[in-house]
Structures are given as structure tokens and as C-alpha cells.
């Protein structure tokens, strides 16, 4: 029988921890931060214990997959062109999505839901 309490896809990860992990990965230039091992090391360095460390690692891997989606470059351009206030808002939305979205049975986020959520949040907003 599968115990959901031990399933890292179901473990809760605080948005502050997700934010800190994404910041760490963004600043690592001397290693490949996309590798799962590196993501897990970041989770452990942030003080995560199991199952939170594995749950955070899964969420970071799923996020990296979203960043490889063909829809991501447009959002990256939006972010770069936005005012600092809009970037902070975007960062908050991104972190909350990564922290709260359900992972499917394979450990991935629903990319359609993710990009629809971004569009819903920022539709009609000018970048500045």
C-alpha cells in the first residue's frame, strides 16, 4: 500500500524555502544547478530534512522543466522588461505556484495550468 505521508509529491514545502532555493540556484554559476543532485544539496543546505528535502528537489526539477517549455521565453522577456515592482509581484506568483501546485504521478507540474495561471495573474498588465 502506498503511504501518501511518505510521498514527496504530497509533502508541504513553504514558499520561503522555495524562494530561497530558487535564489540559490540562480546564483550558482560554477556548477550545473539543473542536476537533481545539486538541487537536493541546495535543499539540504537550506536546512530541509526528509521528506521536505526530497519534496523541494522534485519541485525544483519540475520547475526546471517548465523553464524548458516553449512558452517560458515570452515570460522571461516580460520579467526582464518589467518594473522592479512587477518583478517582485511576478516572483511572488512564481514562488507560490511552485510551492502549491500539485505534481502529477510522474512528478511534473501541469505546464498548461502553470502558464494559464501566469496569464490570468498578469493579463492586461503593461510590463512597466
C-alpha positions as CSV (number, residue, x, y, z in Angstrom):
1,X,0.0,0.0,0.0
2,X,1.3,3.5,-0.9
3,X,1.6,5.8,2.1
4,X,0.8,9.3,0.9
5,X,2.5,10.8,4.0
6,X,5.9,9.4,2.7
7,X,5.2,10.6,-0.9
8,X,7.5,13.6,-1.6
9,X,4.9,14.8,-4.2
10,X,2.5,15.4,-1.3
11,X,4.9,16.9,1.2
12,X,4.3,20.6,2.0
13,X,7.2,23.0,1.1
14,X,7.0,26.5,2.5
15,X,7.1,29.3,-0.1
16,X,10.0,30.9,1.7
17,X,12.0,27.7,1.3
18,X,11.1,27.6,-2.4
19,X,12.1,31.2,-2.8
20,X,15.5,30.6,-1.1
21,X,16.2,27.6,-3.2
22,X,15.4,29.4,-6.5
23,X,17.6,32.3,-5.4
24,X,20.5,29.9,-4.6
25,X,20.2,28.1,-7.9
26,X,20.1,31.4,-9.8
27,X,23.4,32.4,-8.2
28,X,25.3,29.1,-8.8
29,X,27.4,29.7,-11.8
30,X,30.2,27.2,-11.2
31,X,28.1,24.1,-11.3
32,X,25.1,22.9,-13.3
33,X,22.2,23.8,-11.0
34,X,19.7,21.8,-13.1
35,X,21.1,18.5,-12.0
36,X,18.9,16.8,-9.4
37,X,21.8,16.1,-7.1
38,X,22.7,19.8,-6.9
39,X,19.1,20.7,-6.3
40,X,19.0,18.2,-3.4
41,X,22.2,19.7,-2.0
42,X,20.7,23.1,-2.0
43,X,17.6,21.8,-0.2
44,X,19.8,20.2,2.5
45,X,22.0,23.3,2.7
46,X,18.8,25.3,3.4
47,X,18.1,23.1,6.4
48,X,15.5,20.8,4.9
49,X,15.1,17.4,6.3
50,X,13.2,14.5,4.7
51,X,10.6,14.4,3.3
52,X,10.8,18.2,2.7
53,X,14.3,18.0,1.1
54,X,13.1,15.4,-1.5
55,X,9.8,17.3,-2.0
56,X,11.7,20.5,-2.7
57,X,14.1,18.7,-5.1
58,X,11.1,17.3,-7.0
59,X,9.5,20.8,-7.2
60,X,12.8,22.3,-8.4
61,X,13.1,19.7,-11.1
62,X,9.5,20.2,-12.2
63,X,10.2,24.0,-12.3
64,X,13.3,23.5,-14.5
65,X,11.1,21.5,-16.9
66,X,8.7,24.5,-17.0
67,X,11.6,26.7,-17.9
68,X,12.4,24.5,-20.9
69,X,8.8,24.8,-22.1
70,X,8.5,26.9,-25.3
71,X,6.1,29.3,-23.5
72,X,8.7,30.3,-20.9
73,X,10.9,32.7,-23.1
74,X,8.0,35.1,-23.5
75,X,7.5,35.2,-19.7
76,X,11.3,35.6,-19.2
77,X,11.2,38.7,-21.6
78,X,8.2,40.0,-19.7
79,X,10.1,39.7,-16.5
80,X,13.2,41.4,-17.8
81,X,11.2,44.3,-19.2
82,X,9.0,44.8,-16.1
83,X,9.5,47.4,-13.4
84,X,11.0,46.3,-10.1
85,X,7.5,46.3,-8.5
86,X,6.2,44.0,-11.3
87,X,9.2,41.7,-11.0
88,X,8.6,41.3,-7.3
89,X,4.9,40.5,-8.0
90,X,6.0,38.0,-10.6
91,X,8.5,36.4,-8.2
92,X,5.7,36.0,-5.6
93,X,3.3,34.4,-8.0
94,X,6.0,32.1,-9.4
95,X,7.1,31.0,-5.9
96,X,3.5,30.4,-4.8
97,X,2.8,28.3,-7.9
98,X,5.9,26.2,-7.3
99,X,5.1,25.8,-3.7
100,X,1.4,25.0,-4.1
101,X,0.9,23.3,-7.5
102,X,0.2,19.6,-7.5
103,X,2.8,17.3,-9.0
104,X,1.3,14.6,-11.3
105,X,2.1,10.9,-10.9
106,X,5.4,11.4,-12.8
107,X,6.5,14.3,-10.6
108,X,5.8,17.1,-13.1
109,X,3.7,20.3,-12.9
110,X,0.8,20.8,-15.4
111,X,2.5,23.3,-17.7
112,X,-0.8,24.4,-19.1
113,X,-2.2,25.2,-15.7
114,X,1.1,27.0,-14.8
115,X,1.2,29.2,-17.8
116,X,-2.6,29.8,-17.6
117,X,-2.1,31.0,-14.0
118,X,0.6,33.4,-15.0
119,X,-1.5,34.7,-17.9
120,X,-4.5,35.1,-15.6
121,X,-2.5,37.0,-13.0
122,X,-0.7,39.3,-15.4
123,X,-3.2,39.6,-18.3
124,X,-3.7,43.2,-19.4
125,X,-0.8,44.4,-17.3
126,X,1.8,46.5,-19.0
127,X,5.4,45.4,-18.3
128,X,6.2,48.8,-16.6
